[in-house]
Amino acid sequence: MTTEEILTKVSRRELSVEEAQKRLQIQPFDDMGYAKIDYHREVRTGVPEVIYCAGKTAEQIAGIVQNMRAHGGKHILGTRCDVEKYKIVKETCPEISYDETARILFYQEEEFPLNRGKIVVACAGTSDLPVAKEAAMTAQFLGNEVVEIYDVGVAGIHRLLAQMETMQQANVIVAVAGMEGALASVVGGLTDKPVIAVPTSVGYGASFGGVTALLAMLNSCASGVSVVNIDNGFGAGYMAHSINCLAGKRD
């Protein structure tokens, strides 16, 4: 039961003040032994706790999802979930959906209010798609209109230049690239939008699993470029949402 539901029941005299107090005392989190689920996070930040599925068993993920649903969770997002784990979770939580490219499982009883501005997610190559889709789906889930531009790396820069009008209409741009990570600097030098750079682990040996792209993005000479960790599409999508929230909600 959410804090709002508890207070509503008190106002309707469906719940005593004493019982409401007890529930609010334990409401901040629920200790499942292997996980402590933070149920006040949405109150504090506007976004509920997100499940990081990598390293968790399918049974643990299913247990967390069931606990969140039992507490009235209307928005459930799980990142880095492989398809085999999802299939097991789906057996006990049939309402859960999944995107295999983004490796995201999700449930929405109702959508978040839509922010006014747009977010553009651009990625350099098709090999970067899993990270780019993770960013795009995270931002969409949280209540944003997302435009996805794929395979516009600097090896064929005319492909990127053809998308300039679309990028100029965005409030924030997520630039996803591996190899030498040049896309973020180019985008940052062509637009007046804040750019969130996401280095990926895509590339040959000297890319060092994304470290080369990370260092290139951190050393970008283009102003207005910030950088998240290697392959962190979720973090980029979340940050883009936070920036786009400043535009307010649509009517």
ZADO-1210 file (C-alpha; in nm, 4 decimals, padded with zeros to 6 digits):
<atoms>
<atom x="00.0000" y="00.0000" z="00.0000" code="MET" pos="1"/>
<atom x="00.1403" y="00.3390" z="-00.0991" code="THR" pos="2"/>
<atom x="00.1649" y="00.6361" z="00.1361" code="THR" pos="3"/>
<atom x="-00.1106" y="00.8106" z="-00.0609" code="GLU" pos="4"/>
<atom x="-00.3392" y="00.5089" z="-00.0259" code="GLU" pos="5"/>
<atom x="-00.2728" y="00.4901" z="00.3494" code="ILE" pos="6"/>
<atom x="-00.3576" y="00.8584" z="00.3982" code="LEU" pos="7"/>
<atom x="-00.6676" y="00.8246" z="00.1778" code="THR" pos="8"/>
<atom x="-00.7919" y="00.5334" z="00.3897" code="LYS" pos="9"/>
<atom x="-00.7351" y="00.7363" z="00.7062" code="VAL" pos="10"/>
<atom x="-00.9338" y="01.0285" z="00.5628" code="SER" pos="11"/>
<atom x="-01.2179" y="00.7888" z="00.4764" code="ARG" pos="12"/>
<atom x="-01.1974" y="00.6310" z="00.8238" code="ARG" pos="13"/>
<atom x="-01.1195" y="00.2953" z="00.6657" code="GLU" pos="14"/>
<atom x="-00.7938" y="00.2810" z="00.8597" code="LEU" pos="15"/>
<atom x="-00.7193" y="00.3948" z="01.2129" code="SER" pos="16"/>
<atom x="-00.4480" y="00.6493" z="01.2863" code="VAL" pos="17"/>
<atom x="-00.2654" y="00.3868" z="01.4945" code="GLU" pos="18"/>
<atom x="-00.2694" y="00.1306" z="01.2122" code="GLU" pos="19"/>
<atom x="-00.1608" y="00.3950" z="00.9608" code="ALA" pos="20"/>
<atom x="00.1277" y="00.4904" z="01.1868" code="GLN" pos="21"/>
<atom x="00.2408" y="00.1279" z="01.2067" code="LYS" pos="22"/>
<atom x="00.2278" y="00.0925" z="00.8293" code="ARG" pos="23"/>
<atom x="00.4189" y="00.4153" z="00.7702" code="LEU" pos="24"/>
<atom x="00.6882" y="00.3048" z="01.0135" code="GLN" pos="25"/>
<atom x="00.7599" y="-00.0049" z="00.8042" code="ILE" pos="26"/>
<atom x="00.6694" y="00.1544" z="00.4709" code="GLN" pos="27"/>
<atom x="01.0167" y="00.2928" z="00.3829" code="PRO" pos="28"/>
<atom x="01.1414" y="-00.0536" z="00.2860" code="PHE" pos="29"/>
<atom x="01.0488" y="-00.4193" z="00.2986" code="ASP" pos="30"/>
<atom x="01.3214" y="-00.6608" z="00.4047" code="ASP" pos="31"/>
<atom x="01.2991" y="-00.9817" z="00.2001" code="MET" pos="32"/>
<atom x="01.6268" y="-01.1188" z="00.3322" code="GLY" pos="33"/>
<atom x="01.8074" y="-01.1082" z="-00.0021" code="TYR" pos="34"/>
<atom x="01.6662" y="-00.7633" z="-00.0924" code="ALA" pos="35"/>
<atom x="01.5401" y="-00.4544" z="00.0895" code="LYS" pos="36"/>
<atom x="01.2938" y="-00.2843" z="-00.1411" code="ILE" pos="37"/>
<atom x="01.2811" y="00.0943" z="-00.1041" code="ASP" pos="38"/>
<atom x="00.9150" y="00.1951" z="-00.1187" code="TYR" pos="39"/>
<atom x="00.9758" y="00.5618" z="-00.0386" code="HIS" pos="40"/>
<atom x="01.2051" y="00.6179" z="-00.3360" code="ARG" pos="41"/>
<atom x="00.9198" y="00.7253" z="-00.5617" code="GLU" pos="42"/>
<atom x="00.8051" y="00.9730" z="-00.2954" code="VAL" pos="43"/>
<atom x="01.1566" y="01.1195" z="-00.2750" code="ARG" pos="44"/>
<atom x="01.2584" y="01.1113" z="-00.6408" code="THR" pos="45"/>
<atom x="00.9439" y="01.0590" z="-00.8472" code="GLY" pos="46"/>
<atom x="01.0741" y="00.7234" z="-00.9728" code="VAL" pos="47"/>
<atom x="01.0316" y="00.3863" z="-00.7961" code="PRO" pos="48"/>
<atom x="01.3259" y="00.1578" z="-00.7253" code="GLU" pos="49"/>
<atom x="01.4529" y="-00.0161" z="-01.0394" code="VAL" pos="50"/>
<atom x="01.5560" y="-00.3831" z="-01.0310" code="ILE" pos="51"/>
<atom x="01.9098" y="-00.4554" z="-01.1520" code="TYR" pos="52"/>
<atom x="01.8624" y="-00.8140" z="-01.2662" code="CYS" pos="53"/>
<atom x="02.2231" y="-00.9082" z="-01.3466" code="ALA" pos="54"/>
<atom x="02.3636" y="-01.1253" z="-01.0667" code="GLY" pos="55"/>
<atom x="02.0167" y="-01.2085" z="-00.9324" code="LYS" pos="56"/>
<atom x="01.8462" y="-01.5418" z="-00.9855" code="THR" pos="57"/>
<atom x="01.5174" y="-01.5596" z="-01.1722" code="ALA" pos="58"/>
<atom x="01.3493" y="-01.6650" z="-00.8474" code="GLU" pos="59"/>
<atom x="01.4852" y="-01.3589" z="-00.6673" code="GLN" pos="60"/>
<atom x="01.3680" y="-01.1284" z="-00.9463" code="ILE" pos="61"/>
<atom x="01.0226" y="-01.2888" z="-00.9436" code="ALA" pos="62"/>
<atom x="01.0059" y="-01.2510" z="-00.5655" code="GLY" pos="63"/>
<atom x="01.0926" y="-00.8809" z="-00.5869" code="ILE" pos="64"/>
<atom x="00.8344" y="-00.8234" z="-00.8599" code="VAL" pos="65"/>
<atom x="00.5656" y="-01.0042" z="-00.6612" code="GLN" pos="66"/>
<atom x="00.6532" y="-00.8012" z="-00.3502" code="ASN" pos="67"/>
<atom x="00.6312" y="-00.4754" z="-00.5440" code="MET" pos="68"/>
<atom x="00.2942" y="-00.5743" z="-00.6892" code="ARG" pos="69"/>
<atom x="00.1695" y="-00.6720" z="-00.3424" code="ALA" pos="70"/>
<atom x="00.2648" y="-00.3229" z="-00.2234" code="HIS" pos="71"/>
<atom x="00.0576" y="-00.1677" z="-00.4992" code="GLY" pos="72"/>
<atom x="00.3467" y="-00.1033" z="-00.7375" code="GLY" pos="73"/>
<atom x="00.2161" y="00.0428" z="-01.0614" code="LYS" pos="74"/>
<atom x="00.5547" y="00.0909" z="-01.2300" code="HIS" pos="75"/>
<atom x="00.8132" y="-00.1892" z="-01.2335" code="ILE" pos="76"/>
<atom x="01.1336" y="-00.1734" z="-01.4358" code="LEU" pos="77"/>
<atom x="01.4122" y="-00.4322" z="-01.4395" code="GLY" pos="78"/>
<atom x="01.7364" y="-00.3845" z="-01.6305" code="THR" pos="79"/>
<atom x="01.9968" y="-00.6318" z="-01.7592" code="ARG" pos="80"/>
<atom x="01.7603" y="-00.9270" z="-01.7557" code="CYS" pos="81"/>
<atom x="01.8378" y="-01.2091" z="-01.9961" code="ASP" pos="82"/>
<atom x="01.5579" y="-01.3856" z="-02.1801" code="VAL" pos="83"/>
<atom x="01.5883" y="-01.7109" z="-01.9834" code="GLU" pos="84"/>
<atom x="01.5376" y="-01.5322" z="-01.6521" code="LYS" pos="85"/>
<atom x="01.2468" y="-01.3396" z="-01.8001" code="TYR" pos="86"/>
<atom x="01.0717" y="-01.6606" z="-01.9070" code="LYS" pos="87"/>
<atom x="01.0913" y="-01.7927" z="-01.5505" code="ILE" pos="88"/>
<atom x="00.9703" y="-01.4629" z="-01.4029" code="VAL" pos="89"/>
<atom x="00.6831" y="-01.4583" z="-01.6543" code="LYS" pos="90"/>
<atom x="00.5561" y="-01.7916" z="-01.5201" code="GLU" pos="91"/>
<atom x="00.4864" y="-01.6386" z="-01.1773" code="THR" pos="92"/>
<atom x="00.4264" y="-01.2810" z="-01.2925" code="CYS" pos="93"/>
<atom x="00.2354" y="-01.3071" z="-01.6229" code="PRO" pos="94"/>
<atom x="00.1732" y="-00.9314" z="-01.6350" code="GLU" pos="95"/>
<atom x="00.5432" y="-00.8616" z="-01.6958" code="ILE" pos="96"/>
<atom x="00.6578" y="-00.7620" z="-02.0486" code="SER" pos="97"/>
<atom x="01.0058" y="-00.7811" z="-02.1972" code="TYR" pos="98"/>
<atom x="01.2275" y="-00.6243" z="-02.4630" code="ASP" pos="99"/>
<atom x="01.5026" y="-00.8615" z="-02.5686" code="GLU" pos="100"/>
<atom x="01.7267" y="-00.6020" z="-02.7344" code="THR" pos="101"/>
<atom x="01.7225" y="-00.3670" z="-02.4350" code="ALA" pos="102"/>
<atom x="01.7243" y="-00.6612" z="-02.1896" code="ARG" pos="103"/>
<atom x="01.4526" y="-00.4841" z="-01.9914" code="ILE" pos="104"/>
<atom x="01.1485" y="-00.6314" z="-01.8188" code="LEU" pos="105"/>
<atom x="00.8705" y="-00.3910" z="-01.7315" code="PHE" pos="106"/>
<atom x="00.5183" y="-00.3501" z="-01.6025" code="TYR" pos="107"/>
<atom x="00.2997" y="-00.0398" z="-01.6033" code="GLN" pos="108"/>
<atom x="-00.0482" y="-00.0366" z="-01.4606" code="GLU" pos="109"/>
<atom x="-00.0670" y="00.3243" z="-01.5722" code="GLU" pos="110"/>
<atom x="00.1802" y="00.5423" z="-01.7587" code="GLU" pos="111"/>
<atom x="00.3765" y="00.8230" z="-01.5975" code="PHE" pos="112"/>
<atom x="00.2585" y="01.1746" z="-01.6948" code="PRO" pos="113"/>
<atom x="00.4293" y="01.2737" z="-02.0193" code="LEU" pos="114"/>
<atom x="00.6953" y="01.5453" z="-02.0107" code="ASN" pos="115"/>
<atom x="00.6660" y="01.8245" z="-02.2668" code="ARG" pos="116"/>
<atom x="01.0028" y="01.7995" z="-02.4372" code="GLY" pos="117"/>
<atom x="01.1571" y="01.5311" z="-02.6529" code="LYS" pos="118"/>
<atom x="01.4643" y="01.3168" z="-02.5951" code="ILE" pos="119"/>
<atom x="01.6769" y="01.1976" z="-02.8852" code="VAL" pos="120"/>
<atom x="01.8794" y="00.8770" z="-02.8470" code="VAL" pos="121"/>
<atom x="02.1440" y="00.8483" z="-03.1182" code="ALA" pos="122"/>
<atom x="02.3849" y="00.5586" z="-03.1534" code="CYS" pos="123"/>
<atom x="02.6888" y="00.5219" z="-03.3742" code="ALA" pos="124"/>
<atom x="02.6385" y="00.1656" z="-03.4968" code="GLY" pos="125"/>
<atom x="02.4011" y="-00.1274" z="-03.4892" code="THR" pos="126"/>
<atom x="02.6349" y="-00.3040" z="-03.2465" code="SER" pos="127"/>
<atom x="02.5565" y="-00.0303" z="-02.9920" code="ASP" pos="128"/>
<atom x="02.1813" y="-00.0998" z="-03.0104" code="LEU" pos="129"/>
<atom x="02.1425" y="-00.2913" z="-02.6794" code="PRO" pos="130"/>
<atom x="02.2788" y="00.0047" z="-02.4819" code="VAL" pos="131"/>
<atom x="02.0914" y="00.2617" z="-02.6898" code="ALA" pos="132"/>
<atom x="01.7632" y="00.0715" z="-02.6533" code="LYS" pos="133"/>
<atom x="01.8174" y="00.0485" z="-02.2785" code="GLU" pos="134"/>
<atom x="01.8481" y="00.4283" z="-02.2663" code="ALA" pos="135"/>
<atom x="01.5475" y="00.4831" z="-02.4928" code="ALA" pos="136"/>
<atom x="01.3197" y="00.2395" z="-02.3109" code="MET" pos="137"/>
<atom x="01.4155" y="00.3782" z="-01.9702" code="THR" pos="138"/>
<atom x="01.3304" y="00.7319" z="-02.0792" code="ALA" pos="139"/>
<atom x="01.0042" y="00.6195" z="-02.2434" code="GLN" pos="140"/>
<atom x="00.9031" y="00.4204" z="-01.9365" code="PHE" pos="141"/>
<atom x="00.9529" y="00.7257" z="-01.7144" code="LEU" pos="142"/>
<atom x="00.7239" y="00.9426" z="-01.9264" code="GLY" pos="143"/>
<atom x="00.9100" y="01.0954" z="-02.2194" code="ASN" pos="144"/>
<atom x="00.8684" y="01.1127" z="-02.5942" code="GLU" pos="145"/>
<atom x="01.1834" y="00.9522" z="-02.7336" code="VAL" pos="146"/>
<atom x="01.3094" y="00.9719" z="-03.0915" code="VAL" pos="147"/>
<atom x="01.5612" y="00.7008" z="-03.1789" code="GLU" pos="148"/>
<atom x="01.8314" y="00.7614" z="-03.4417" code="ILE" pos="149"/>
<atom x="02.0478" y="00.4597" z="-03.5132" code="TYR" pos="150"/>
<atom x="02.3614" y="00.3877" z="-03.7172" code="ASP" pos="151"/>
<atom x="02.4795" y="00.7484" z="-03.7529" code="VAL" pos="152"/>
<atom x="02.8438" y="00.7047" z="-03.6576" code="GLY" pos="153"/>
<atom x="03.1148" y="00.9435" z="-03.7748" code="VAL" pos="154"/>
<atom x="03.2519" y="00.6962" z="-04.0318" code="ALA" pos="155"/>
<atom x="02.9634" y="00.8185" z="-04.2482" code="GLY" pos="156"/>
<atom x="02.8993" y="01.1570" z="-04.0938" code="ILE" pos="157"/>
<atom x="02.6490" y="01.2571" z="-04.3654" code="HIS" pos="158"/>
<atom x="02.4046" y="01.0144" z="-04.2005" code="ARG" pos="159"/>
<atom x="02.4259" y="01.2181" z="-03.8798" code="LEU" pos="160"/>
<atom x="02.3995" y="01.5541" z="-04.0573" code="LEU" pos="161"/>
<atom x="02.0778" y="01.4368" z="-04.2216" code="ALA" pos="162"/>
<atom x="01.9238" y="01.4133" z="-03.8706" code="GLN" pos="163"/>
<atom x="02.0150" y="01.7646" z="-03.7542" code="MET" pos="164"/>
<atom x="01.6588" y="01.8998" z="-03.7656" code="GLU" pos="165"/>
<atom x="01.5383" y="01.6144" z="-03.5469" code="THR" pos="166"/>
<atom x="01.8180" y="01.6683" z="-03.2941" code="MET" pos="167"/>
<atom x="01.7527" y="02.0421" z="-03.2758" code="GLN" pos="168"/>
<atom x="01.3939" y="01.9694" z="-03.1697" code="GLN" pos="169"/>
<atom x="01.5085" y="01.7740" z="-02.8628" code="ALA" pos="170"/>
<atom x="01.5586" y="01.9031" z="-02.5097" code="ASN" pos="171"/>
<atom x="01.8433" y="01.6575" z="-02.4492" code="VAL" pos="172"/>
<atom x="02.0418" y="01.4136" z="-02.6623" code="ILE" pos="173"/>
<atom x="02.1859" y="01.0772" z="-02.5596" code="VAL" pos="174"/>
<atom x="02.4847" y="00.9826" z="-02.7777" code="ALA" pos="175"/>
<atom x="02.5850" y="00.6165" z="-02.7628" code="VAL" pos="176"/>
<atom x="02.9113" y="00.4979" z="-02.9207" code="ALA" pos="177"/>
<atom x="03.1901" y="00.2462" z="-02.8882" code="GLY" pos="178"/>
<atom x="03.5160" y="00.2248" z="-03.0853" code="MET" pos="179"/>
<atom x="03.6790" y="00.5689" z="-03.0469" code="GLU" pos="180"/>
<atom x="03.3591" y="00.7293" z="-02.9080" code="GLY" pos="181"/>
<atom x="03.3677" y="01.0310" z="-03.1395" code="ALA" pos="182"/>
<atom x="02.9902" y="01.0642" z="-03.1846" code="LEU" pos="183"/>
<atom x="02.9319" y="01.2563" z="-02.8612" code="ALA" pos="184"/>
<atom x="03.1907" y="01.5241" z="-02.9455" code="SER" pos="185"/>
<atom x="03.0499" y="01.5738" z="-03.2941" code="VAL" pos="186"/>
<atom x="02.6917" y="01.6008" z="-03.1654" code="VAL" pos="187"/>
<atom x="02.8071" y="01.8357" z="-02.8894" code="GLY" pos="188"/>
<atom x="02.9750" y="02.0592" z="-03.1454" code="GLY" pos="189"/>
<atom x="02.6692" y="02.0749" z="-03.3716" code="LEU" pos="190"/>
<atom x="02.3858" y="02.1456" z="-03.1274" code="THR" pos="191"/>
<atom x="02.2990" y="02.3686" z="-02.8340" code="ASP" pos="192"/>
<atom x="02.1418" y="02.0773" z="-02.6451" code="LYS" pos="193"/>
<atom x="02.2886" y="01.9027" z="-02.3412" code="PRO" pos="194"/>
<atom x="02.4515" y="01.5778" z="-02.4557" code="VAL" pos="195"/>
<atom x="02.4747" y="01.2665" z="-02.2394" code="ILE" pos="196"/>
<atom x="02.7539" y="01.0495" z="-02.3762" code="ALA" pos="197"/>
<atom x="02.7419" y="00.6733" z="-02.3295" code="VAL" pos="198"/>
<atom x="03.0596" y="00.4792" z="-02.4106" code="PRO" pos="199"/>
<atom x="02.9983" y="00.1175" z="-02.5060" code="THR" pos="200"/>
<atom x="03.2239" y="-00.1849" z="-02.4838" code="SER" pos="201"/>
<atom x="03.1958" y="-00.2346" z="-02.8616" code="VAL" pos="202"/>
<atom x="03.5270" y="-00.2314" z="-03.0499" code="GLY" pos="203"/>
<atom x="03.8470" y="-00.4142" z="-03.1336" code="TYR" pos="204"/>
<atom x="04.1297" y="-00.4912" z="-02.8899" code="GLY" pos="205"/>
<atom x="04.2622" y="-00.1392" z="-02.8320" code="ALA" pos="206"/>
<atom x="03.9138" y="-00.0202" z="-02.7367" code="SER" pos="207"/>
<atom x="03.9845" y="-00.1978" z="-02.4052" code="PHE" pos="208"/>
<atom x="03.6220" y="-00.2941" z="-02.3459" code="GLY" pos="209"/>
<atom x="03.4968" y="00.0638" z="-02.3770" code="GLY" pos="210"/>
<atom x="03.7739" y="00.2403" z="-02.1849" code="VAL" pos="211"/>
<atom x="03.8993" y="00.4116" z="-02.5023" code="THR" pos="212"/>
<atom x="03.5524" y="00.5515" z="-02.5778" code="ALA" pos="213"/>
<atom x="03.5075" y="00.6509" z="-02.2126" code="LEU" pos="214"/>
<atom x="03.8331" y="00.8471" z="-02.2038" code="LEU" pos="215"/>
<atom x="03.7597" y="01.0108" z="-02.5403" code="ALA" pos="216"/>
<atom x="03.4190" y="01.1276" z="-02.4154" code="MET" pos="217"/>
<atom x="03.5607" y="01.2501" z="-02.0844" code="LEU" pos="218"/>
<atom x="03.8204" y="01.4490" z="-02.2807" code="ASN" pos="219"/>
<atom x="03.5726" y="01.5909" z="-02.5303" code="SER" pos="220"/>
<atom x="03.6490" y="01.9477" z="-02.6374" code="CYS" pos="221"/>
<atom x="03.2771" y="02.0049" z="-02.7073" code="ALA" pos="222"/>
<atom x="03.1063" y="02.1984" z="-02.4302" code="SER" pos="223"/>
<atom x="02.7868" y="02.0601" z="-02.2822" code="GLY" pos="224"/>
<atom x="02.8862" y="01.6935" z="-02.2944" code="VAL" pos="225"/>
<atom x="02.8524" y="01.4823" z="-01.9785" code="SER" pos="226"/>
<atom x="02.9457" y="01.1154" z="-01.9565" code="VAL" pos="227"/>
<atom x="02.8011" y="00.8085" z="-01.7845" code="VAL" pos="228"/>
<atom x="02.9736" y="00.4767" z="-01.7259" code="ASN" pos="229"/>
<atom x="03.0525" y="00.2180" z="-01.9937" code="ILE" pos="230"/>
<atom x="02.7361" y="00.0512" z="-02.1313" code="ASP" pos="231"/>
<atom x="02.5191" y="00.2424" z="-01.8814" code="ASN" pos="232"/>
<atom x="02.2163" y="00.3031" z="-02.1023" code="GLY" pos="233"/>
<atom x="01.9882" y="00.3008" z="-01.7996" code="PHE" pos="234"/>
<atom x="02.1820" y="00.5804" z="-01.6303" code="GLY" pos="235"/>
<atom x="02.1757" y="00.7894" z="-01.9470" code="ALA" pos="236"/>
<atom x="01.8023" y="00.7392" z="-01.9980" code="GLY" pos="237"/>
<atom x="01.7339" y="00.8292" z="-01.6356" code="TYR" pos="238"/>
<atom x="01.9493" y="01.1438" z="-01.6539" code="MET" pos="239"/>
<atom x="01.7848" y="01.2491" z="-01.9808" code="ALA" pos="240"/>
<atom x="01.4480" y="01.2092" z="-01.8089" code="HIS" pos="241"/>
<atom x="01.5640" y="01.4229" z="-01.5152" code="SER" pos="242"/>
<atom x="01.6696" y="01.7011" z="-01.7525" code="ILE" pos="243"/>
<atom x="01.3519" y="01.6769" z="-01.9602" code="ASN" pos="244"/>
<atom x="01.1390" y="01.6988" z="-01.6443" code="CYS" pos="245"/>
<atom x="01.2454" y="02.0630" z="-01.6189" code="LEU" pos="246"/>
<atom x="01.0217" y="02.1379" z="-01.9179" code="ALA" pos="247"/>
<atom x="00.7162" y="02.0395" z="-01.7125" code="GLY" pos="248"/>
<atom x="00.4308" y="01.8031" z="-01.7917" code="LYS" pos="249"/>
<atom x="00.2057" y="01.8062" z="-02.0956" code="ARG" pos="250"/>
<atom x="-00.1542" y="01.9162" z="-02.0498" code="ASP" pos="251"/>
</atoms>
